[in-house]
Amino acid sequence: MTRLTRPVGALLLSAAMTLGLAAIASAQELPPLPQAIKDQGTIRIGVKCDSPPFGASGPDGKPFGVEVEMAKKIGEFAFGSAEGAELSCITSEARIPLLQSGKLDLILATLGRTPARQEVIDYSNIYFWGTSNVLVPGDSPVQTLSDLQGKTVLVVKGASQIKWLEANIPGINILQLNTTADGVQALRQGRADGFVGDGGLVATLGGSYPEMRIVEEGLDLGVNGIGLRKDEPELLAFVNAALDTLRRENFYQEVIPRFVKEPAVAAVMTRGFLEEPPPL
């Protein structure tokens, strides 16, 4: 028995060392971090905790999701361990103020790139694209986006879909709430006709609430990037290289199925992470 366990133990140790060395090698290939982040010993990243599968809060209060795993990998690239990422749950409305105040180094929280936001912050390269969708009660008469004319929809405060809805659906009423959970609760209480959110989020909600359904017509094609303060070229180069590494190492193909159980939805999300977006 002893003769058998020694080789097995040695193989496991060797495999662990190989994985560790691979992570170090990946980190060494990236551009250097800014000295200020090296000195603080962590990279502070804001993530969503109310937008599954991108980011949600678990029973233990810790965030989990696709973007959360991305943030952990950035911490690993920066400091050799996922603990190198100091994660904070943030709301859509508070994302940019927290970044600009210096409390965060990066926003990795379903941050759609818009002209207005580009005036005040910088963005990494695009890492995800997709449409938004509308969640409605199963017995709703709403079948297409045009059916929302004159009706009330719920969105999270600071959401990028607000301008699109106002510009494209005449007479629509928009009720802004603090979190996705608030929006779903209000919809189930009959306080509005629909809830609007990122496609992956709405697909996840649709699977969780069988009494709801998704309007098939998508809206507001958008692209997500990581948000940074203006004029931080060293950090921008590091982040872009980290995103390139995630794609090259098949990170998304491995991570997305952990948080998206419906294969068709997982396939659409994976495409959004791996393929170039269509013209906006």
C-alpha positions in Angstrom: 0.0 0.0 0.0 2.8 2.4 0.9 4.5 1.8 -2.5 1.3 2.7 -4.3 0.5 5.9 -2.3 3.9 7.5 -2.7 3.7 7.8 -6.5 0.1 9.0 -6.4 1.1 11.6 -3.8 4.0 12.6 -5.9 1.9 13.0 -9.0 -0.7 15.1 -7.1 2.1 17.3 -5.7 3.7 17.6 -9.2 0.3 18.6 -10.7 -0.3 21.2 -8.1 3.2 22.7 -8.6 2.6 22.7 -12.4 -0.6 24.6 -12.0 1.0 27.1 -9.6 3.9 27.6 -11.9 1.5 28.1 -14.9 -0.3 30.9 -13.0 3.0 32.6 -12.1 4.1 32.3 -15.7 0.9 33.9 -16.9 1.3 36.7 -14.4 4.9 37.3 -15.4 3.9 37.7 -19.0 1.5 40.6 -18.2 2.6 44.3 -18.2 3.7 45.6 -14.7 1.2 46.9 -12.2 1.3 50.5 -11.2 3.5 51.0 -8.2 0.7 52.4 -6.1 -1.3 49.1 -6.5 1.8 47.0 -5.8 2.3 49.0 -2.6 -1.3 48.5 -1.3 -0.9 44.8 -1.8 -4.3 44.2 -3.4 -6.3 45.4 -6.4 -9.7 46.7 -5.3 -12.5 45.6 -7.7 -16.2 46.5 -7.5 -18.5 43.6 -8.6 -22.3 43.2 -8.8 -24.0 41.1 -6.1 -27.5 41.3 -7.5 -27.1 40.4 -11.1 -26.7 36.6 -11.6 -25.0 35.0 -13.5 -22.5 37.9 -13.7 -22.4 38.5 -9.9 -24.6 37.5 -7.0 -24.3 37.1 -3.2 -24.2 33.6 -1.8 -25.6 32.3 1.5 -22.3 33.1 3.1 -22.6 36.7 1.9 -19.6 36.3 -0.5 -20.0 37.3 -4.1 -20.0 34.6 -6.9 -20.6 34.7 -10.6 -18.8 35.0 -14.0 -17.5 38.5 -13.4 -16.6 37.7 -9.9 -14.4 34.8 -11.1 -12.9 37.2 -13.7 -12.0 39.6 -10.8 -10.4 36.8 -8.8 -8.2 35.9 -11.8 -7.1 39.5 -12.2 -6.1 39.3 -8.5 -4.2 36.1 -9.2 -2.4 37.7 -12.2 -1.5 40.7 -10.1 -0.4 39.0 -6.8 -0.2 35.3 -7.4 -3.5 34.4 -5.6 -7.2 35.1 -5.9 -6.9 36.8 -2.6 -5.0 39.6 -4.4 -8.4 40.9 -5.5 -10.2 42.8 -2.8 -13.8 42.5 -3.9 -16.7 44.9 -3.0 -20.4 44.5 -3.8 -21.6 47.7 -5.5 -24.8 48.9 -7.0 -25.2 50.2 -10.6 -25.8 53.8 -9.3 -22.7 53.8 -7.1 -20.2 52.2 -9.5 -18.6 55.3 -11.0 -18.7 57.5 -7.9 -16.8 54.8 -5.9 -14.2 54.5 -8.6 -13.7 58.3 -8.9 -13.5 58.7 -5.1 -10.5 56.3 -5.1 -12.2 53.6 -3.1 -12.0 51.2 -6.1 -9.3 50.5 -8.7 -11.5 48.8 -11.2 -15.2 48.3 -11.9 -16.0 44.8 -13.1 -19.8 45.0 -12.7 -21.9 44.7 -15.9 -20.6 48.2 -16.9 -22.0 49.0 -20.3 -19.8 51.4 -22.4 -21.7 54.6 -23.2 -20.6 58.0 -24.6 -21.6 59.7 -21.4 -19.6 57.3 -19.2 -16.6 57.6 -21.5 -16.4 61.3 -20.7 -15.7 60.6 -17.1 -13.9 57.2 -17.0 -11.8 55.0 -19.2 -12.7 51.5 -20.3 -10.7 48.3 -21.0 -11.2 46.5 -24.2 -14.7 45.0 -24.6 -15.0 41.6 -22.8 -18.7 41.0 -23.4 -21.6 42.0 -25.7 -25.2 41.2 -25.7 -28.7 42.6 -25.8 -31.0 43.4 -22.9 -34.4 41.7 -22.4 -37.7 42.2 -20.7 -39.2 39.9 -18.1 -43.0 39.9 -17.8 -45.6 37.9 -16.0 -46.6 34.7 -17.8 -50.1 36.0 -18.5 -49.0 39.4 -19.7 -50.4 40.7 -23.0 -46.9 42.1 -23.9 -45.5 40.1 -26.8 -43.2 42.6 -28.4 -41.4 45.7 -27.4 -43.9 47.9 -29.1 -46.6 46.5 -26.7 -44.8 48.4 -23.9 -46.0 51.8 -25.2 -47.7 53.6 -22.3 -46.8 50.9 -19.8 -44.5 50.9 -16.8 -41.2 49.0 -16.7 -38.7 48.5 -13.8 -35.0 49.0 -14.1 -32.1 49.2 -11.7 -31.0 52.8 -10.9 -28.1 53.9 -13.2 -28.9 51.2 -15.8 -27.8 51.9 -19.4 -31.1 50.7 -20.8 -33.0 53.8 -19.6 -32.0 56.0 -22.4 -32.7 53.4 -25.0 -36.2 52.8 -23.6 -37.0 56.5 -23.5 -35.7 57.0 -27.1 -37.4 54.0 -28.7 -40.7 53.3 -26.9 -43.2 56.2 -26.9 -45.0 56.9 -23.6 -43.1 54.3 -21.6 -43.0 54.9 -17.8 -39.7 53.9 -16.1 -39.6 53.1 -12.4 -36.0 52.9 -11.1 -35.3 50.8 -8.0 -32.1 50.1 -6.1 -31.5 46.4 -6.9 -32.5 43.6 -9.1 -34.2 41.9 -6.1 -36.3 45.1 -5.6 -37.3 45.0 -9.2 -38.4 41.4 -9.3 -40.4 41.8 -6.1 -42.1 44.9 -7.5 -42.9 43.0 -10.7 -44.4 40.0 -8.8 -46.5 42.5 -6.8 -48.0 43.9 -10.0 -46.4 47.3 -9.6 -45.2 47.3 -13.2 -45.6 45.5 -16.5 -42.1 44.3 -17.0 -38.5 44.3 -15.7 -35.6 45.3 -18.0 -32.1 44.0 -17.5 -29.0 42.5 -19.2 -29.9 39.4 -21.3 -28.0 37.0 -19.1 -29.6 38.3 -16.0 -33.1 38.2 -17.4 -32.5 34.7 -18.7 -31.4 33.6 -15.3 -34.4 35.2 -13.6 -36.7 33.6 -16.1 -35.4 30.2 -15.2 -35.8 31.0 -11.5 -39.4 32.3 -11.6 -41.6 29.9 -13.7 -44.5 32.3 -13.4 -42.6 34.8 -15.5 -41.5 34.7 -19.2 -39.1 36.6 -21.4 -40.2 38.8 -24.3 -38.3 37.3 -27.2 -37.4 40.6 -28.8 -34.1 42.0 -27.5 -33.2 45.6 -27.0 -30.3 48.0 -26.5 -27.3 46.0 -28.0 -24.5 46.9 -25.6 -20.8 46.1 -24.8 -19.2 45.8 -21.4 -15.8 46.8 -20.4 -13.9 47.2 -17.1 -14.0 50.7 -15.8 -10.9 52.6 -14.7 -10.2 56.2 -13.7 -9.0 58.5 -16.5 -5.4 58.5 -17.5 -4.1 55.3 -15.9 -2.2 53.8 -18.8 -0.2 51.3 -16.8 -3.3 49.8 -15.2 -5.2 49.8 -18.5 -2.4 47.9 -20.2 -2.3 45.3 -17.4 -6.1 44.8 -17.5 -6.3 44.5 -21.3 -3.5 41.9 -21.2 -5.4 40.0 -18.4 -8.5 39.9 -20.5 -6.5 38.6 -23.5 -5.1 35.9 -21.2 -8.6 34.8 -20.0 -9.8 34.3 -23.6 -6.6 32.5 -24.6 -6.8 30.1 -21.7 -10.4 29.1 -22.3 -11.5 30.6 -19.0 -15.1 31.5 -20.1 -15.8 28.0 -21.6 -14.9 26.5 -18.2 -16.6 29.1 -15.9 -19.9 30.0 -17.5 -21.4 26.5 -17.2 -20.8 26.7 -13.5 -23.3 29.6 -13.2 -25.6 29.1 -16.2 -27.3 25.7 -16.0 -29.4 26.1 -19.2 -27.1 25.0 -22.1 -28.7 27.3 -24.7 -28.3 30.3 -22.4 -24.7 29.3 -21.6 -23.9 29.0 -25.3 -25.3 32.5 -26.0 -23.3 34.0 -23.1 -20.1 32.2 -24.1 -20.5 33.7 -27.6 -20.9 37.1 -26.1 -17.6 36.7 -24.2 -15.6 35.2 -27.1 -16.8 36.8 -30.3 -16.4 40.3 -31.5 -19.6 42.3 -31.2 -21.7 43.2 -34.2 -21.6 46.9 -35.3 -23.4 49.2 -32.8 
